[in-house]
Amino acid sequence: MQAALRLARTHGVAVGAHPGYVDRKSFGRKELDLPASEITALVVKQVSMLVMLARGEGLRVSHVKPHGSLYNQAVRDDALATAVVAGILQSAPGAGIFAPEGSALARAAALSGLTVWREAFVDRGYESSGRLVPRGSPGALLNDQDAVRQAVEVVVSGRVQAVFGDWIPCGADTLCVHGDGTDARALLSTLTKELGQRGVVIRAPLAR
C-alpha cells in the first residue's frame, strides 16, 4: 500500500480506497451475508488504514469504491449500501464514492452528502437490467477491441449495449478497467487515445 501511494504521488495520481470482503481465497468475489454493523466495520478498518498511510506520505484519499461482491451487493441492496456509506463517513468523510448511476449505493451516498461519481465498466459485459454479467457467464469479459468500443459509446452517448443486444442508459463520470485483464496497460493506452481524439479530458476525481 505504501509503495502504491508513493507511486501515486510521483505520477500525480489520485488515491482511492478499495475495501472488500475479507475473503482472500475468492479474492472478495464471493457474496457473503454479513450484518450491517460488520460491513461498516470492515469498511472503516480498511479505509482507515489507507487514510493513515496516505497522510504519512502527504496525500489524501479522494475516493472510495467497494471491491468485488461487496460492490455488487451494495449496488442493489439499500441496507448494505447504507452500511458501506456509513463506513466511508466514519473513515474518510471528505472522500467521494464510485457507484453506478441509479444504484442503491449511489442513492445512499447522495442522501448522506457524499460526492458520487457515476461509474461504468470498460471490460465487463452488461445485462439488460444494467447489472454486470456474472463472471464465468458468456459475455462477462470483453476483449480489448470491444472494451474500447463500449467505453467510447458510454462516454459519448451515455448508453451501453447489453449482452442480448438491447441498449440501456449508462451515464458515467469515471470508467473502470480491471487490472487482472490480459494487458490492462495496453487497454488504458488505447482507450486514452480514443477518448482524447473525441475531445474527452481525463482528470483526477476531486471530492470536497
mmCIF file of the C-alpha atoms, coordinates in Angstrom:
data_MODEL
# 
_entry.id   MODEL 
# 
loop_
_atom_site.group_PDB 
_atom_site.id 
_atom_site.type_symbol 
_atom_site.label_atom_id 
_atom_site.label_alt_id 
_atom_site.label_comp_id 
_atom_site.label_asym_id 
_atom_site.label_entity_id 
_atom_site.label_seq_id 
_atom_site.pdbx_PDB_ins_code 
_atom_site.Cartn_x 
_atom_site.Cartn_y 
_atom_site.Cartn_z 
_atom_site.occupancy 
_atom_site.B_iso_or_equiv 
_atom_site.pdbx_formal_charge 
_atom_site.auth_seq_id 
_atom_site.auth_comp_id 
_atom_site.auth_asym_id 
_atom_site.auth_atom_id 
_atom_site.pdbx_PDB_model_num 
ATOM 1   C CA . MET A 1 1   ? 0.000   0.000   0.000   1.00 0.00 ? 1   MET A CA 1 
ATOM 2   C CA . GLN A 1 2   ? 2.799   2.381   0.871   1.00 0.00 ? 2   GLN A CA 1 
ATOM 3   C CA . ALA A 1 3   ? 4.636   1.619   -2.361  1.00 0.00 ? 3   ALA A CA 1 
ATOM 4   C CA . ALA A 1 4   ? 1.458   2.303   -4.350  1.00 0.00 ? 4   ALA A CA 1 
ATOM 5   C CA . LEU A 1 5   ? 0.948   5.581   -2.504  1.00 0.00 ? 5   LEU A CA 1 
ATOM 6   C CA . ARG A 1 6   ? 4.470   6.722   -3.319  1.00 0.00 ? 6   ARG A CA 1 
ATOM 7   C CA . LEU A 1 7   ? 3.969   5.870   -6.986  1.00 0.00 ? 7   LEU A CA 1 
ATOM 8   C CA . ALA A 1 8   ? 0.699   7.801   -6.960  1.00 0.00 ? 8   ALA A CA 1 
ATOM 9   C CA . ARG A 1 9   ? 2.478   10.827  -5.517  1.00 0.00 ? 9   ARG A CA 1 
ATOM 10  C CA . THR A 1 10  ? 5.282   10.582  -8.066  1.00 0.00 ? 10  THR A CA 1 
ATOM 11  C CA . HIS A 1 11  ? 2.895   10.412  -11.015 1.00 0.00 ? 11  HIS A CA 1 
ATOM 12  C CA . GLY A 1 12  ? 0.192   12.759  -9.745  1.00 0.00 ? 12  GLY A CA 1 
ATOM 13  C CA . VAL A 1 13  ? -2.459  10.040  -9.460  1.00 0.00 ? 13  VAL A CA 1 
ATOM 14  C CA . ALA A 1 14  ? -5.443  10.444  -7.129  1.00 0.00 ? 14  ALA A CA 1 
ATOM 15  C CA . VAL A 1 15  ? -5.591  7.963   -4.262  1.00 0.00 ? 15  VAL A CA 1 
ATOM 16  C CA . GLY A 1 16  ? -8.675  5.812   -3.734  1.00 0.00 ? 16  GLY A CA 1 
ATOM 17  C CA . ALA A 1 17  ? -9.572  3.041   -1.290  1.00 0.00 ? 17  ALA A CA 1 
ATOM 18  C CA . HIS A 1 18  ? -10.984 -0.286  -2.490  1.00 0.00 ? 18  HIS A CA 1 
ATOM 19  C CA . PRO A 1 19  ? -12.445 -2.071  0.569   1.00 0.00 ? 19  PRO A CA 1 
ATOM 20  C CA . GLY A 1 20  ? -13.895 -5.547  0.189   1.00 0.00 ? 20  GLY A CA 1 
ATOM 21  C CA . TYR A 1 21  ? -14.800 -8.722  1.995   1.00 0.00 ? 21  TYR A CA 1 
ATOM 22  C CA . VAL A 1 22  ? -12.021 -10.393 3.982   1.00 0.00 ? 22  VAL A CA 1 
ATOM 23  C CA . ASP A 1 23  ? -12.076 -13.381 1.637   1.00 0.00 ? 23  ASP A CA 1 
ATOM 24  C CA . ARG A 1 24  ? -8.668  -13.901 0.063   1.00 0.00 ? 24  ARG A CA 1 
ATOM 25  C CA . LYS A 1 25  ? -9.494  -17.372 -1.237  1.00 0.00 ? 25  LYS A CA 1 
ATOM 26  C CA . SER A 1 26  ? -12.155 -15.964 -3.576  1.00 0.00 ? 26  SER A CA 1 
ATOM 27  C CA . PHE A 1 27  ? -10.476 -12.555 -3.949  1.00 0.00 ? 27  PHE A CA 1 
ATOM 28  C CA . GLY A 1 28  ? -13.561 -10.895 -2.490  1.00 0.00 ? 28  GLY A CA 1 
ATOM 29  C CA . ARG A 1 29  ? -15.719 -12.099 -5.360  1.00 0.00 ? 29  ARG A CA 1 
ATOM 30  C CA . LYS A 1 30  ? -17.938 -14.416 -3.328  1.00 0.00 ? 30  LYS A CA 1 
ATOM 31  C CA . GLU A 1 31  ? -21.154 -12.942 -1.964  1.00 0.00 ? 31  GLU A CA 1 
ATOM 32  C CA . LEU A 1 32  ? -21.386 -13.018 1.828   1.00 0.00 ? 32  LEU A CA 1 
ATOM 33  C CA . ASP A 1 33  ? -24.302 -12.404 4.176   1.00 0.00 ? 33  ASP A CA 1 
ATOM 34  C CA . LEU A 1 34  ? -22.984 -10.202 6.986   1.00 0.00 ? 34  LEU A CA 1 
ATOM 35  C CA . PRO A 1 35  ? -24.776 -7.901  9.435   1.00 0.00 ? 35  PRO A CA 1 
ATOM 36  C CA . ALA A 1 36  ? -24.750 -4.223  8.535   1.00 0.00 ? 36  ALA A CA 1 
ATOM 37  C CA . SER A 1 37  ? -22.551 -3.473  11.550  1.00 0.00 ? 37  SER A CA 1 
ATOM 38  C CA . GLU A 1 38  ? -19.853 -5.853  10.256  1.00 0.00 ? 38  GLU A CA 1 
ATOM 39  C CA . ILE A 1 39  ? -19.993 -4.291  6.799   1.00 0.00 ? 39  ILE A CA 1 
ATOM 40  C CA . THR A 1 40  ? -19.496 -0.830  8.263   1.00 0.00 ? 40  THR A CA 1 
ATOM 41  C CA . ALA A 1 41  ? -16.673 -2.087  10.482  1.00 0.00 ? 41  ALA A CA 1 
ATOM 42  C CA . LEU A 1 42  ? -14.718 -3.719  7.655   1.00 0.00 ? 42  LEU A CA 1 
ATOM 43  C CA . VAL A 1 43  ? -15.022 -0.579  5.523   1.00 0.00 ? 43  VAL A CA 1 
ATOM 44  C CA . VAL A 1 44  ? -13.841 1.568   8.423   1.00 0.00 ? 44  VAL A CA 1 
ATOM 45  C CA . LYS A 1 45  ? -10.875 -0.720  9.150   1.00 0.00 ? 45  LYS A CA 1 
ATOM 46  C CA . GLN A 1 46  ? -9.665  -0.966  5.569   1.00 0.00 ? 46  GLN A CA 1 
ATOM 47  C CA . VAL A 1 47  ? -10.221 2.637   4.526   1.00 0.00 ? 47  VAL A CA 1 
ATOM 48  C CA . SER A 1 48  ? -8.758  3.999   7.778   1.00 0.00 ? 48  SER A CA 1 
ATOM 49  C CA . MET A 1 49  ? -5.568  2.048   7.144   1.00 0.00 ? 49  MET A CA 1 
ATOM 50  C CA . LEU A 1 50  ? -5.123  3.677   3.745   1.00 0.00 ? 50  LEU A CA 1 
ATOM 51  C CA . VAL A 1 51  ? -6.039  7.111   5.086   1.00 0.00 ? 51  VAL A CA 1 
ATOM 52  C CA . MET A 1 52  ? -3.375  6.773   7.789   1.00 0.00 ? 52  MET A CA 1 
ATOM 53  C CA . LEU A 1 53  ? -0.688  5.643   5.355   1.00 0.00 ? 53  LEU A CA 1 
ATOM 54  C CA . ALA A 1 54  ? -1.654  8.320   2.831   1.00 0.00 ? 54  ALA A CA 1 
ATOM 55  C CA . ARG A 1 55  ? -1.391  11.009  5.487   1.00 0.00 ? 55  ARG A CA 1 
ATOM 56  C CA . GLY A 1 56  ? 2.119   9.823   6.259   1.00 0.00 ? 56  GLY A CA 1 
ATOM 57  C CA . GLU A 1 57  ? 3.022   10.335  2.601   1.00 0.00 ? 57  GLU A CA 1 
ATOM 58  C CA . GLY A 1 58  ? 1.431   13.785  2.446   1.00 0.00 ? 58  GLY A CA 1 
ATOM 59  C CA . LEU A 1 59  ? -1.540  12.501  0.451   1.00 0.00 ? 59  LEU A CA 1 
ATOM 60  C CA . ARG A 1 60  ? -5.280  12.218  0.969   1.00 0.00 ? 60  ARG A CA 1 
ATOM 61  C CA . VAL A 1 61  ? -7.805  9.573   -0.029  1.00 0.00 ? 61  VAL A CA 1 
ATOM 62  C CA . SER A 1 62  ? -10.050 11.285  -2.557  1.00 0.00 ? 62  SER A CA 1 
ATOM 63  C CA . HIS A 1 63  ? -12.468 8.467   -3.327  1.00 0.00 ? 63  HIS A CA 1 
ATOM 64  C CA . VAL A 1 64  ? -13.700 5.046   -2.250  1.00 0.00 ? 64  VAL A CA 1 
ATOM 65  C CA . LYS A 1 65  ? -15.021 2.167   -4.324  1.00 0.00 ? 65  LYS A CA 1 
ATOM 66  C CA . PRO A 1 66  ? -16.105 -1.131  -2.755  1.00 0.00 ? 66  PRO A CA 1 
ATOM 67  C CA . HIS A 1 67  ? -14.472 -4.197  -4.267  1.00 0.00 ? 67  HIS A CA 1 
ATOM 68  C CA . GLY A 1 68  ? -15.957 -7.277  -5.911  1.00 0.00 ? 68  GLY A CA 1 
ATOM 69  C CA . SER A 1 69  ? -19.046 -8.775  -4.345  1.00 0.00 ? 69  SER A CA 1 
ATOM 70  C CA . LEU A 1 70  ? -19.294 -6.074  -1.716  1.00 0.00 ? 70  LEU A CA 1 
ATOM 71  C CA . TYR A 1 71  ? -19.692 -3.579  -4.566  1.00 0.00 ? 71  TYR A CA 1 
ATOM 72  C CA . ASN A 1 72  ? -22.167 -5.716  -6.491  1.00 0.00 ? 72  ASN A CA 1 
ATOM 73  C CA . GLN A 1 73  ? -24.329 -6.342  -3.444  1.00 0.00 ? 73  GLN A CA 1 
ATOM 74  C CA . ALA A 1 74  ? -24.262 -2.689  -2.373  1.00 0.00 ? 74  ALA A CA 1 
ATOM 75  C CA . VAL A 1 75  ? -25.370 -1.710  -5.865  1.00 0.00 ? 75  VAL A CA 1 
ATOM 76  C CA . ARG A 1 76  ? -28.700 -3.489  -5.390  1.00 0.00 ? 76  ARG A CA 1 
ATOM 77  C CA . ASP A 1 77  ? -29.213 -3.691  -1.607  1.00 0.00 ? 77  ASP A CA 1 
ATOM 78  C CA . ASP A 1 78  ? -30.267 -0.486  0.174   1.00 0.00 ? 78  ASP A CA 1 
ATOM 79  C CA . ALA A 1 79  ? -29.346 -1.676  3.676   1.00 0.00 ? 79  ALA A CA 1 
ATOM 80  C CA . LEU A 1 80  ? -25.911 -2.888  2.631   1.00 0.00 ? 80  LEU A CA 1 
ATOM 81  C CA . ALA A 1 81  ? -25.322 0.303   0.650   1.00 0.00 ? 81  ALA A CA 1 
ATOM 82  C CA . THR A 1 82  ? -26.172 2.361   3.709   1.00 0.00 ? 82  THR A CA 1 
ATOM 83  C CA . ALA A 1 83  ? -23.736 0.306   5.789   1.00 0.00 ? 83  ALA A CA 1 
ATOM 84  C CA . VAL A 1 84  ? -20.937 0.892   3.265   1.00 0.00 ? 84  VAL A CA 1 
ATOM 85  C CA . VAL A 1 85  ? -21.614 4.624   3.174   1.00 0.00 ? 85  VAL A CA 1 
ATOM 86  C CA . ALA A 1 86  ? -21.612 4.750   6.979   1.00 0.00 ? 86  ALA A CA 1 
ATOM 87  C CA . GLY A 1 87  ? -18.135 3.211   6.954   1.00 0.00 ? 87  GLY A CA 1 
ATOM 88  C CA . ILE A 1 88  ? -16.865 5.805   4.490   1.00 0.00 ? 88  ILE A CA 1 
ATOM 89  C CA . LEU A 1 89  ? -18.321 8.665   6.516   1.00 0.00 ? 89  LEU A CA 1 
ATOM 90  C CA . GLN A 1 90  ? -16.509 7.395   9.610   1.00 0.00 ? 90  GLN A CA 1 
ATOM 91  C CA . SER A 1 91  ? -13.141 6.752   7.978   1.00 0.00 ? 91  SER A CA 1 
ATOM 92  C CA . ALA A 1 92  ? -12.857 9.245   5.102   1.00 0.00 ? 92  ALA A CA 1 
ATOM 93  C CA . PRO A 1 93  ? -15.693 11.791  5.370   1.00 0.00 ? 93  PRO A CA 1 
ATOM 94  C CA . GLY A 1 94  ? -14.190 14.081  2.750   1.00 0.00 ? 94  GLY A CA 1 
ATOM 95  C CA . ALA A 1 95  ? -13.901 11.363  0.124   1.00 0.00 ? 95  ALA A CA 1 
ATOM 96  C CA . GLY A 1 96  ? -16.327 10.713  -2.716  1.00 0.00 ? 96  GLY A CA 1 
ATOM 97  C CA . ILE A 1 97  ? -17.601 7.356   -3.933  1.00 0.00 ? 97  ILE A CA 1 
ATOM 98  C CA . PHE A 1 98  ? -17.690 5.478   -7.235  1.00 0.00 ? 98  PHE A CA 1 
ATOM 99  C CA . ALA A 1 99  ? -21.089 3.879   -7.915  1.00 0.00 ? 99  ALA A CA 1 
ATOM 100 C CA . PRO A 1 100 ? -23.283 3.008   -10.900 1.00 0.00 ? 100 PRO A CA 1 
ATOM 101 C CA . GLU A 1 101 ? -25.872 5.585   -11.866 1.00 0.00 ? 101 GLU A CA 1 
ATOM 102 C CA . GLY A 1 102 ? -29.244 4.927   -10.222 1.00 0.00 ? 102 GLY A CA 1 
ATOM 103 C CA . SER A 1 103 ? -27.900 2.212   -7.923  1.00 0.00 ? 103 SER A CA 1 
ATOM 104 C CA . ALA A 1 104 ? -28.705 1.724   -4.251  1.00 0.00 ? 104 ALA A CA 1 
ATOM 105 C CA . LEU A 1 105 ? -25.107 2.659   -3.489  1.00 0.00 ? 105 LEU A CA 1 
ATOM 106 C CA . ALA A 1 106 ? -25.357 5.925   -5.402  1.00 0.00 ? 106 ALA A CA 1 
ATOM 107 C CA . ARG A 1 107 ? -28.644 6.787   -3.691  1.00 0.00 ? 107 ARG A CA 1 
ATOM 108 C CA . ALA A 1 108 ? -27.318 6.070   -0.199  1.00 0.00 ? 108 ALA A CA 1 
ATOM 109 C CA . ALA A 1 109 ? -24.192 8.119   -0.851  1.00 0.00 ? 109 ALA A CA 1 
ATOM 110 C CA . ALA A 1 110 ? -26.133 11.074  -2.238  1.00 0.00 ? 110 ALA A CA 1 
ATOM 111 C CA . LEU A 1 111 ? -28.518 11.057  0.723   1.00 0.00 ? 111 LEU A CA 1 
ATOM 112 C CA . SER A 1 112 ? -25.510 11.196  3.060   1.00 0.00 ? 112 SER A CA 1 
ATOM 113 C CA . GLY A 1 113 ? -23.939 14.103  1.233   1.00 0.00 ? 113 GLY A CA 1 
ATOM 114 C CA . LEU A 1 114 ? -21.046 12.182  -0.340  1.00 0.00 ? 114 LEU A CA 1 
ATOM 115 C CA . THR A 1 115 ? -19.850 13.209  -3.778  1.00 0.00 ? 115 THR A CA 1 
ATOM 116 C CA . VAL A 1 116 ? -20.900 10.497  -6.249  1.00 0.00 ? 116 VAL A CA 1 
ATOM 117 C CA . TRP A 1 117 ? -19.014 9.737   -9.441  1.00 0.00 ? 117 TRP A CA 1 
ATOM 118 C CA . ARG A 1 118 ? -21.094 7.593   -11.745 1.00 0.00 ? 118 ARG A CA 1 
ATOM 119 C CA . GLU A 1 119 ? -19.053 4.567   -12.726 1.00 0.00 ? 119 GLU A CA 1 
ATOM 120 C CA . ALA A 1 120 ? -19.223 2.413   -15.834 1.00 0.00 ? 120 ALA A CA 1 
ATOM 121 C CA . PHE A 1 121 ? -17.186 -0.664  -16.712 1.00 0.00 ? 121 PHE A CA 1 
ATOM 122 C CA . VAL A 1 122 ? -14.971 -0.864  -19.763 1.00 0.00 ? 122 VAL A CA 1 
ATOM 123 C CA . ASP A 1 123 ? -14.073 -4.552  -19.879 1.00 0.00 ? 123 ASP A CA 1 
ATOM 124 C CA . ARG A 1 124 ? -17.234 -6.153  -18.465 1.00 0.00 ? 124 ARG A CA 1 
ATOM 125 C CA . GLY A 1 125 ? -20.496 -7.065  -20.186 1.00 0.00 ? 125 GLY A CA 1 
ATOM 126 C CA . TYR A 1 126 ? -23.854 -5.732  -19.033 1.00 0.00 ? 126 TYR A CA 1 
ATOM 127 C CA . GLU A 1 127 ? -27.198 -7.441  -18.547 1.00 0.00 ? 127 GLU A CA 1 
ATOM 128 C CA . SER A 1 128 ? -30.423 -5.764  -19.671 1.00 0.00 ? 128 SER A CA 1 
ATOM 129 C CA . SER A 1 129 ? -31.067 -4.854  -16.024 1.00 0.00 ? 129 SER A CA 1 
ATOM 130 C CA . GLY A 1 130 ? -27.932 -2.698  -16.006 1.00 0.00 ? 130 GLY A CA 1 
ATOM 131 C CA . ARG A 1 131 ? -26.028 -5.108  -13.793 1.00 0.00 ? 131 ARG A CA 1 
ATOM 132 C CA . LEU A 1 132 ? -22.777 -6.732  -14.817 1.00 0.00 ? 132 LEU A CA 1 
ATOM 133 C CA . VAL A 1 133 ? -22.870 -10.191 -16.360 1.00 0.00 ? 133 VAL A CA 1 
ATOM 134 C CA . PRO A 1 134 ? -21.596 -12.565 -13.629 1.00 0.00 ? 134 PRO A CA 1 
ATOM 135 C CA . ARG A 1 135 ? -18.020 -13.710 -14.075 1.00 0.00 ? 135 ARG A CA 1 
ATOM 136 C CA . GLY A 1 136 ? -17.894 -17.131 -15.707 1.00 0.00 ? 136 GLY A CA 1 
ATOM 137 C CA . SER A 1 137 ? -21.002 -16.462 -17.807 1.00 0.00 ? 137 SER A CA 1 
ATOM 138 C CA . PRO A 1 138 ? -20.893 -15.837 -21.578 1.00 0.00 ? 138 PRO A CA 1 
ATOM 139 C CA . GLY A 1 139 ? -20.252 -12.191 -22.339 1.00 0.00 ? 139 GLY A CA 1 
ATOM 140 C CA . ALA A 1 140 ? -18.923 -11.348 -18.878 1.00 0.00 ? 140 ALA A CA 1 
ATOM 141 C CA . LEU A 1 141 ? -15.439 -10.349 -20.054 1.00 0.00 ? 141 LEU A CA 1 
ATOM 142 C CA . LEU A 1 142 ? -14.808 -8.218  -23.144 1.00 0.00 ? 142 LEU A CA 1 
ATOM 143 C CA . ASN A 1 143 ? -11.755 -8.326  -25.368 1.00 0.00 ? 143 ASN A CA 1 
ATOM 144 C CA . ASP A 1 144 ? -9.805  -5.084  -25.739 1.00 0.00 ? 144 ASP A CA 1 
ATOM 145 C CA . GLN A 1 145 ? -11.430 -4.034  -29.012 1.00 0.00 ? 145 GLN A CA 1 
ATOM 146 C CA . ASP A 1 146 ? -14.959 -4.467  -27.679 1.00 0.00 ? 146 ASP A CA 1 
ATOM 147 C CA . ALA A 1 147 ? -13.969 -2.850  -24.395 1.00 0.00 ? 147 ALA A CA 1 
ATOM 148 C CA . VAL A 1 148 ? -12.734 0.316   -26.107 1.00 0.00 ? 148 VAL A CA 1 
ATOM 149 C CA . ARG A 1 149 ? -15.849 0.415   -28.291 1.00 0.00 ? 149 ARG A CA 1 
ATOM 150 C CA . GLN A 1 150 ? -18.077 0.070   -25.227 1.00 0.00 ? 150 GLN A CA 1 
ATOM 151 C CA . ALA A 1 151 ? -16.236 2.762   -23.277 1.00 0.00 ? 151 ALA A CA 1 
ATOM 152 C CA . VAL A 1 152 ? -16.428 5.263   -26.114 1.00 0.00 ? 152 VAL A CA 1 
ATOM 153 C CA . GLU A 1 153 ? -20.164 4.601   -26.508 1.00 0.00 ? 153 GLU A CA 1 
ATOM 154 C CA . VAL A 1 154 ? -20.723 5.164   -22.790 1.00 0.00 ? 154 VAL A CA 1 
ATOM 155 C CA . VAL A 1 155 ? -18.770 8.417   -22.714 1.00 0.00 ? 155 VAL A CA 1 
ATOM 156 C CA . VAL A 1 156 ? -20.089 9.853   -25.982 1.00 0.00 ? 156 VAL A CA 1 
ATOM 157 C CA . SER A 1 157 ? -23.669 8.590   -25.950 1.00 0.00 ? 157 SER A CA 1 
ATOM 158 C CA . GLY A 1 158 ? -24.385 7.666   -22.316 1.00 0.00 ? 158 GLY A CA 1 
ATOM 159 C CA . ARG A 1 159 ? -25.515 4.168   -23.186 1.00 0.00 ? 159 ARG A CA 1 
ATOM 160 C CA . VAL A 1 160 ? -24.250 0.598   -23.343 1.00 0.00 ? 160 VAL A CA 1 
ATOM 161 C CA . GLN A 1 161 ? -25.305 -2.419  -25.390 1.00 0.00 ? 161 GLN A CA 1 
ATOM 162 C CA . ALA A 1 162 ? -26.313 -5.333  -23.175 1.00 0.00 ? 162 ALA A CA 1 
ATOM 163 C CA . VAL A 1 163 ? -25.359 -8.918  -23.988 1.00 0.00 ? 163 VAL A CA 1 
ATOM 164 C CA . PHE A 1 164 ? -28.752 -9.569  -25.587 1.00 0.00 ? 164 PHE A CA 1 
ATOM 165 C CA . GLY A 1 165 ? -28.352 -6.612  -27.934 1.00 0.00 ? 165 GLY A CA 1 
ATOM 166 C CA . ASP A 1 166 ? -30.630 -4.049  -26.303 1.00 0.00 ? 166 ASP A CA 1 
ATOM 167 C CA . TRP A 1 167 ? -29.339 -0.585  -25.463 1.00 0.00 ? 167 TRP A CA 1 
ATOM 168 C CA . ILE A 1 168 ? -29.599 0.681   -21.900 1.00 0.00 ? 168 ILE A CA 1 
ATOM 169 C CA . PRO A 1 169 ? -28.782 4.068   -20.327 1.00 0.00 ? 169 PRO A CA 1 
ATOM 170 C CA . CYS A 1 170 ? -25.346 4.217   -18.697 1.00 0.00 ? 170 CYS A CA 1 
ATOM 171 C CA . GLY A 1 171 ? -24.077 7.623   -17.660 1.00 0.00 ? 171 GLY A CA 1 
ATOM 172 C CA . ALA A 1 172 ? -20.523 7.805   -16.365 1.00 0.00 ? 172 ALA A CA 1 
ATOM 173 C CA . ASP A 1 173 ? -18.045 10.197  -14.804 1.00 0.00 ? 173 ASP A CA 1 
ATOM 174 C CA . THR A 1 174 ? -15.393 7.509   -14.336 1.00 0.00 ? 174 THR A CA 1 
ATOM 175 C CA . LEU A 1 175 ? -14.508 4.260   -16.095 1.00 0.00 ? 175 LEU A CA 1 
ATOM 176 C CA . CYS A 1 176 ? -13.264 1.029   -14.528 1.00 0.00 ? 176 CYS A CA 1 
ATOM 177 C CA . VAL A 1 177 ? -10.599 -1.100  -16.201 1.00 0.00 ? 177 VAL A CA 1 
ATOM 178 C CA . HIS A 1 178 ? -9.727  -4.242  -14.250 1.00 0.00 ? 178 HIS A CA 1 
ATOM 179 C CA . GLY A 1 179 ? -6.059  -4.821  -13.550 1.00 0.00 ? 179 GLY A CA 1 
ATOM 180 C CA . ASP A 1 180 ? -6.287  -8.597  -13.963 1.00 0.00 ? 180 ASP A CA 1 
ATOM 181 C CA . GLY A 1 181 ? -7.163  -8.497  -17.665 1.00 0.00 ? 181 GLY A CA 1 
ATOM 182 C CA . THR A 1 182 ? -4.823  -9.664  -20.404 1.00 0.00 ? 182 THR A CA 1 
ATOM 183 C CA . ASP A 1 183 ? -2.974  -6.317  -20.617 1.00 0.00 ? 183 ASP A CA 1 
ATOM 184 C CA . ALA A 1 184 ? -4.636  -3.501  -18.718 1.00 0.00 ? 184 ALA A CA 1 
ATOM 185 C CA . ARG A 1 185 ? -1.879  -1.030  -19.538 1.00 0.00 ? 185 ARG A CA 1 
ATOM 186 C CA . ALA A 1 186 ? -2.270  -1.506  -23.283 1.00 0.00 ? 186 ALA A CA 1 
ATOM 187 C CA . LEU A 1 187 ? -6.045  -1.223  -22.988 1.00 0.00 ? 187 LEU A CA 1 
ATOM 188 C CA . LEU A 1 188 ? -5.760  2.004   -20.994 1.00 0.00 ? 188 LEU A CA 1 
ATOM 189 C CA . SER A 1 189 ? -3.325  3.446   -23.510 1.00 0.00 ? 189 SER A CA 1 
ATOM 190 C CA . THR A 1 190 ? -5.624  2.720   -26.450 1.00 0.00 ? 190 THR A CA 1 
ATOM 191 C CA . LEU A 1 191 ? -8.692  3.956   -24.602 1.00 0.00 ? 191 LEU A CA 1 
ATOM 192 C CA . THR A 1 192 ? -6.995  7.200   -23.566 1.00 0.00 ? 192 THR A CA 1 
ATOM 193 C CA . LYS A 1 193 ? -6.034  7.846   -27.191 1.00 0.00 ? 193 LYS A CA 1 
ATOM 194 C CA . GLU A 1 194 ? -9.544  7.113   -28.491 1.00 0.00 ? 194 GLU A CA 1 
ATOM 195 C CA . LEU A 1 195 ? -11.197 9.360   -25.937 1.00 0.00 ? 195 LEU A CA 1 
ATOM 196 C CA . GLY A 1 196 ? -8.655  12.128  -26.496 1.00 0.00 ? 196 GLY A CA 1 
ATOM 197 C CA . GLN A 1 197 ? -9.457  12.140  -30.216 1.00 0.00 ? 197 GLN A CA 1 
ATOM 198 C CA . ARG A 1 198 ? -13.055 12.890  -29.241 1.00 0.00 ? 198 ARG A CA 1 
ATOM 199 C CA . GLY A 1 199 ? -12.109 15.792  -27.028 1.00 0.00 ? 199 GLY A CA 1 
ATOM 200 C CA . VAL A 1 200 ? -12.603 13.952  -23.740 1.00 0.00 ? 200 VAL A CA 1 
ATOM 201 C CA . VAL A 1 201 ? -10.452 15.359  -20.931 1.00 0.00 ? 201 VAL A CA 1 
ATOM 202 C CA . ILE A 1 202 ? -9.301  12.844  -18.311 1.00 0.00 ? 202 ILE A CA 1 
ATOM 203 C CA . ARG A 1 203 ? -8.579  14.207  -14.845 1.00 0.00 ? 203 ARG A CA 1 
ATOM 204 C CA . ALA A 1 204 ? -8.416  13.045  -11.260 1.00 0.00 ? 204 ALA A CA 1 
ATOM 205 C CA . PRO A 1 205 ? -11.615 12.998  -9.173  1.00 0.00 ? 205 PRO A CA 1 
ATOM 206 C CA . LEU A 1 206 ? -11.723 15.820  -6.676  1.00 0.00 ? 206 LEU A CA 1 
ATOM 207 C CA . ALA A 1 207 ? -14.062 15.482  -3.695  1.00 0.00 ? 207 ALA A CA 1 
ATOM 208 C CA . ARG A 1 208 ? -14.950 18.340  -1.386  1.00 0.00 ? 208 ARG A CA 1 
# 
